[in-house]
Amino acid sequence: MKRNNQIGIWLMVVTTFVFAMQDGISRHLGGAYNVWMVVMIRYWFFAAFVLWLTRRNGGLAKFLRPARPWLQIARGALLALEICVTVLSFTLLGLVESHAIFAVYPLMVAALSGRVLGEHVGWRRWAAIGVGFIGILVILQPGSGVFSPYAIIPLLGAAMFAVYGLMTRLAAKTDSTQTSFFWTGVIGAVV
């Protein structure tokens, strides 16, 4: 069990590094090129990776029939559009300010999970989310940009990501992780 925990920790470290690099590169490219083009290229690589994994894990037919196809399509489209909104916010507001505002998405998930998933969100969970949000603000030390009218853009991205997260939890009740991953990559590339 200890070995699995160590592998999990290292995978999380690598994943966090990859997402940080991806955001930085997207910010840089988004300032020089059209945001749609930057996200499109990201998704082409994502879709190619998904199709390669699909081929290795039993073929396309295994993942083409989700229990809730419209939920999977909506999830994939919403995530692709959320990434477009977020990359746009990187170019207009900057990485630090965008991430400081985007950090409210767990609060949105907690607020919506009661209604959407029927989960109870107690005061302890709210307190933990609040402390985590304050910690993010301390680490990022955002400037006055968080009070800019452009701040609505990463806030919209956070709301979209929160809804995507809830939709993912709904999809996980009936579909495998591999199926959801496949649909996210393919639908995102189409969008």
C-alpha positions in Angstrom: 0.0 0.0 0.0 2.9 2.4 0.8 4.3 1.9 -2.7 0.9 2.9 -4.3 0.7 6.0 -2.2 4.2 7.0 -3.3 3.3 6.4 -6.9 0.1 8.4 -6.5 2.0 11.3 -4.9 4.6 11.4 -7.7 1.9 11.2 -10.3 0.1 14.1 -8.7 3.3 16.1 -8.6 4.0 15.4 -12.3 0.3 16.2 -13.2 0.5 19.5 -11.4 3.7 20.4 -13.2 2.2 19.5 -16.6 -0.9 21.6 -15.9 1.2 24.5 -14.8 3.4 24.3 -17.9 0.3 24.0 -20.0 -1.2 27.1 -18.5 2.0 29.0 -19.0 2.4 27.9 -22.6 -1.3 28.7 -23.3 -0.9 32.2 -21.8 2.2 32.8 -23.9 0.6 31.5 -27.1 -2.7 33.1 -26.4 -1.0 36.5 -26.3 0.5 35.9 -29.8 -2.2 33.8 -31.5 -5.9 33.4 -31.5 -7.2 31.7 -28.3 -9.4 29.3 -30.3 -6.3 28.2 -32.3 -4.3 27.6 -29.1 -7.1 25.5 -27.5 -7.7 23.7 -30.8 -4.1 22.5 -31.0 -4.2 21.5 -27.3 -7.3 19.4 -28.0 -5.9 17.8 -31.2 -3.0 16.5 -29.1 -5.4 15.4 -26.4 -7.7 13.6 -28.9 -4.7 11.9 -30.5 -3.5 10.7 -27.0 -7.1 9.5 -26.2 -7.4 7.6 -29.5 -4.0 6.0 -28.9 -5.1 4.9 -25.3 -8.4 3.6 -26.7 -6.6 1.4 -29.2 -4.4 0.0 -26.4 -7.3 -0.6 -24.0 -9.8 -2.7 -26.1 -10.6 -0.6 -29.1 -13.1 2.1 -30.0 -16.2 0.0 -29.7 -15.7 -0.4 -26.0 -16.0 3.4 -25.4 -18.5 4.5 -28.0 -21.6 3.5 -26.0 -21.8 5.5 -22.8 -24.9 5.1 -20.6 -25.7 8.8 -21.0 -24.3 10.0 -24.3 -25.8 13.5 -24.0 -24.2 14.0 -20.6 -20.8 12.9 -22.0 -21.2 15.2 -25.1 -22.2 18.1 -22.8 -19.2 17.5 -20.5 -16.7 17.4 -23.3 -18.1 20.6 -25.0 -18.3 22.4 -21.6 -14.7 21.6 -20.8 -13.4 22.7 -24.2 -15.3 26.0 -23.9 -14.2 26.5 -20.3 -10.5 26.1 -21.4 -11.2 28.8 -24.1 -12.6 31.1 -21.5 -9.7 30.5 -19.1 -7.0 31.0 -21.7 -8.7 34.2 -22.7 -8.6 35.3 -19.1 -4.9 34.5 -19.0 -4.3 36.9 -21.9 -6.5 39.7 -20.6 -5.9 39.5 -16.8 -2.7 37.4 -16.4 -2.0 34.0 -14.9 -1.8 35.0 -11.2 -5.0 37.0 -11.2 -6.9 34.5 -13.3 -5.9 31.6 -11.0 -6.7 33.6 -7.9 -10.3 34.2 -9.2 -10.6 30.7 -10.6 -9.8 29.3 -7.2 -13.4 29.9 -6.2 -14.6 26.9 -8.2 -14.5 24.5 -5.2 -16.8 26.9 -3.4 -19.2 26.7 -6.4 -19.0 22.9 -6.5 -19.8 22.8 -2.8 -22.7 25.2 -3.2 -24.1 23.3 -6.2 -23.5 19.7 -5.0 -26.4 19.7 -2.6 -28.9 20.5 -5.3 -27.3 18.6 -8.2 -26.0 15.5 -6.5 -28.1 15.6 -3.3 -25.0 15.7 -1.1 -24.9 17.4 2.3 -22.2 20.1 2.6 -21.6 20.7 6.3 -19.9 23.6 8.0 -16.6 21.7 8.3 -16.3 21.2 4.5 -17.2 24.9 4.0 -14.6 25.9 6.5 -11.9 23.7 4.8 -12.8 25.2 1.4 -12.6 28.7 2.8 -9.3 28.2 4.5 -7.9 26.6 1.2 -9.1 29.6 -0.8 -7.4 32.0 1.6 -4.3 30.0 1.4 -4.3 30.2 -2.4 -4.8 34.0 -2.2 -1.8 34.2 0.2 0.4 32.1 -2.1 -0.6 33.9 -5.3 -0.7 37.4 -3.8 -2.9 38.8 -6.6 -2.7 42.4 -7.5 -5.5 44.9 -8.3 -6.3 43.0 -11.5 -8.7 40.8 -9.5 -11.0 43.9 -9.3 -10.8 44.6 -13.0 -14.0 44.2 -15.2 -12.1 41.4 -16.9 -12.3 39.4 -13.6 -15.7 38.2 -14.8 -14.0 36.0 -17.4 -12.1 33.7 -15.0 -15.2 33.7 -12.7 -17.2 32.4 -15.7 -14.5 29.9 -16.3 -14.6 28.8 -12.7 -18.4 28.4 -12.9 -18.1 26.3 -16.0 -15.4 24.1 -14.4 -17.6 23.6 -11.4 -20.5 22.5 -13.5 -18.2 20.3 -15.5 -17.0 18.7 -12.2 -20.5 18.0 -11.1 -21.4 16.5 -14.5 -18.3 14.3 -14.2 -19.5 13.0 -10.9 -22.9 12.2 -12.5 -21.2 10.4 -15.4 -19.0 8.4 -13.0 -22.2 6.8 -11.6 -22.8 4.9 -14.9 -19.7 5.1 -17.1 -16.0 4.1 -16.6 -13.3 6.6 -16.3 -11.9 5.5 -19.6 -15.2 6.2 -21.3 -15.5 9.7 -19.8 -11.8 10.4 -20.8 -12.5 9.3 -24.4 -15.6 11.5 -24.8 -13.9 14.5 -23.2 -11.0 14.3 -25.6 -13.0 13.6 -28.8 -15.8 16.0 -28.2 -13.4 18.7 -27.1 -11.5 18.3 -30.4 -14.7 18.6 -32.3 -15.7 21.7 -30.4 
